[in-house]
Amino acid sequence: MIANTPRPPYYAVIFTSIKKEADIGYHEMAVKMEELAKEQPGYLGFESAREELGISISYWKDLGSIKNWKANSEHLIAQKLGKKDWYKAYKIRIAKVERDYNFSI
């Protein structure tokens, strides 16, 4: 689903990853983190495609909201498990969205 974001400016956290073969517990944690993120102040939306190359984008009101999400205690546990058990590699990009536009039927 395409996230319903407000008028810019807002921020996007782009998480690109390559998973390890064994990813026991990954799906459950991903669902839990998405639900937990929705409860965080400043959260605006989420989009994800998790295949060979995983790309997840979360949208946030401001940089302070992103910082608070990164420091969330349950999110910190997921980050440690990701490094230890689930990911071969990942990259995080934080971008300010200046413009957006859409098309739908």
C-alpha contacts under 8 A as a table, 3 or more apart, distances in Angstrom:
res1	aa1	res2	aa2	distance
1	M	47	E	6.64
2	I	46	F	7.77
2	I	47	E	6.22
3	A	44	L	7.92
3	A	45	G	5.10
3	A	46	F	5.66
3	A	47	E	6.18
4	N	44	L	7.70
4	N	45	G	6.56
5	T	44	L	5.97
5	T	45	G	6.41
5	T	59	Y	7.49
6	P	10	Y	7.81
6	P	44	L	7.65
7	R	10	Y	7.77
7	R	100	D	7.79
8	P	97	V	6.12
8	P	98	E	5.57
8	P	99	R	5.89
8	P	100	D	7.09
9	P	96	K	6.76
9	P	97	V	5.41
9	P	98	E	5.05
9	P	99	R	7.13
10	Y	59	Y	7.18
10	Y	60	W	6.07
10	Y	61	K	5.12
10	Y	62	D	6.24
10	Y	96	K	5.91
10	Y	97	V	5.39
10	Y	98	E	7.34
11	Y	59	Y	5.62
11	Y	60	W	5.05
11	Y	61	K	6.19
11	Y	62	D	6.12
11	Y	63	L	7.23
11	Y	94	I	7.02
11	Y	95	A	5.65
11	Y	96	K	4.48
11	Y	97	V	5.54
12	A	57	I	6.37
12	A	58	S	5.68
12	A	59	Y	4.52
12	A	60	W	6.23
12	A	93	R	8.00
12	A	94	I	5.73
12	A	95	A	5.23
12	A	96	K	6.35
12	A	97	V	6.80
13	V	57	I	5.49
13	V	58	S	5.26
13	V	59	Y	6.36
13	V	60	W	7.81
13	V	66	I	7.90
13	V	92	I	6.84
13	V	93	R	5.74
13	V	94	I	4.57
13	V	95	A	6.54
14	I	55	I	7.04
14	I	56	S	5.94
14	I	57	I	4.52
14	I	58	S	6.76
14	I	92	I	5.58
14	I	93	R	5.00
14	I	94	I	6.26
14	I	95	A	7.87
15	F	54	G	7.81
15	F	55	I	5.68
15	F	56	S	5.13
15	F	57	I	6.16
15	F	90	Y	7.03
15	F	91	K	5.92
15	F	92	I	4.64
15	F	93	R	6.59
16	T	53	L	7.06
16	T	54	G	5.52
16	T	55	I	4.52
16	T	56	S	6.53
16	T	90	Y	5.49
16	T	91	K	5.32
16	T	92	I	6.45
17	S	53	L	5.90
17	S	54	G	4.94
17	S	55	I	6.50
17	S	87	Y	6.78
17	S	88	K	7.70
17	S	89	A	5.74
17	S	90	Y	4.11
17	S	91	K	6.48
18	I	52	E	6.60
18	I	53	L	5.31
18	I	54	G	6.22
18	I	87	Y	5.78
18	I	88	K	5.58
18	I	89	A	5.37
18	I	90	Y	6.29
19	K	23	D	7.27
19	K	52	E	7.49
19	K	53	L	7.75
19	K	54	G	7.79
19	K	86	W	5.50
19	K	87	Y	4.21
19	K	88	K	5.42
19	K	89	A	7.14
20	K	23	D	6.34
20	K	85	D	7.53
20	K	86	W	5.36
20	K	87	Y	5.22
20	K	88	K	5.35
22	A	85	D	7.69
22	A	86	W	7.01
23	D	26	Y	5.37
23	D	85	D	6.77
23	D	86	W	5.15
24	I	27	H	7.81
24	I	86	W	7.89
25	G	28	E	5.49
25	G	29	M	6.25
26	Y	29	M	5.22
26	Y	30	A	6.06
26	Y	86	W	6.77
27	H	30	A	5.06
27	H	31	V	6.27
28	E	31	V	5.29
28	E	32	K	6.20
29	M	32	K	4.92
29	M	33	M	6.01
29	M	78	A	6.97
30	A	33	M	5.18
30	A	34	E	6.20
31	V	34	E	5.19
31	V	35	E	6.31
32	K	35	E	5.21
32	K	36	L	6.10
33	M	36	L	4.96
33	M	37	A	5.92
33	M	75	H	6.75
33	M	78	A	7.85
34	E	37	A	5.17
34	E	38	K	6.45
34	E	46	F	7.66
35	E	38	K	5.29
35	E	39	E	7.00
36	L	39	E	5.38
36	L	40	Q	6.95
37	A	40	Q	5.28
37	A	43	Y	6.73
37	A	69	W	7.15
38	K	43	Y	5.98
38	K	44	L	7.73
38	K	45	G	7.40
39	E	43	Y	7.40
40	Q	43	Y	5.71
40	Q	65	S	7.77
40	Q	69	W	6.96
41	P	65	S	6.44
42	G	60	W	5.40
42	G	61	K	4.73
42	G	62	D	6.79
42	G	65	S	5.22
42	G	66	I	7.93
43	Y	58	S	7.80
43	Y	59	Y	6.24
43	Y	60	W	4.74
43	Y	61	K	6.39
43	Y	65	S	7.23
44	L	58	S	7.51
44	L	59	Y	5.05
44	L	60	W	5.17
44	L	61	K	6.58
45	G	58	S	5.77
45	G	59	Y	5.08
45	G	60	W	7.36
46	F	56	S	7.34
46	F	57	I	5.66
46	F	58	S	4.37
46	F	59	Y	6.16
47	E	56	S	5.75
47	E	57	I	5.21
47	E	58	S	6.50
48	S	54	G	7.54
48	S	55	I	5.67
48	S	56	S	4.13
48	S	57	I	6.20
49	A	54	G	5.70
49	A	55	I	5.30
49	A	56	S	6.32
50	R	53	L	6.51
50	R	54	G	4.14
50	R	55	I	6.19
50	R	56	S	7.60
51	E	54	G	5.44
60	W	63	L	7.54
60	W	65	S	6.46
60	W	66	I	6.51
61	K	65	S	6.64
62	D	65	S	5.49
62	D	66	I	6.77
63	L	66	I	5.09
63	L	67	K	6.24
64	G	67	K	5.04
64	G	68	N	6.20
65	S	68	N	5.15
65	S	69	W	6.25
66	I	69	W	5.12
66	I	70	K	6.23
67	K	70	K	5.18
67	K	71	A	6.38
68	N	71	A	5.16
68	N	72	N	6.23
69	W	72	N	5.13
69	W	75	H	7.27
70	K	75	H	6.63
70	K	76	L	7.02
71	A	75	H	7.02
71	A	76	L	6.35
72	N	75	H	5.13
72	N	76	L	6.09
73	S	76	L	5.09
73	S	77	I	6.60
74	E	77	I	5.18
74	E	78	A	6.51
75	H	78	A	5.02
75	H	79	Q	6.16
76	L	79	Q	5.02
76	L	80	K	6.35
77	I	80	K	5.24
77	I	81	L	6.30
78	A	81	L	5.10
78	A	82	G	6.00
79	Q	82	G	5.06
79	Q	83	K	6.42
80	K	83	K	5.31
80	K	84	K	6.16
81	L	84	K	5.00
81	L	85	D	5.45
81	L	86	W	6.83
82	G	85	D	5.47
82	G	86	W	4.72
82	G	87	Y	5.60
83	K	86	W	6.44
83	K	87	Y	5.84
83	K	88	K	7.88
84	K	87	Y	7.48
87	Y	90	Y	6.84
97	V	100	D	7.26
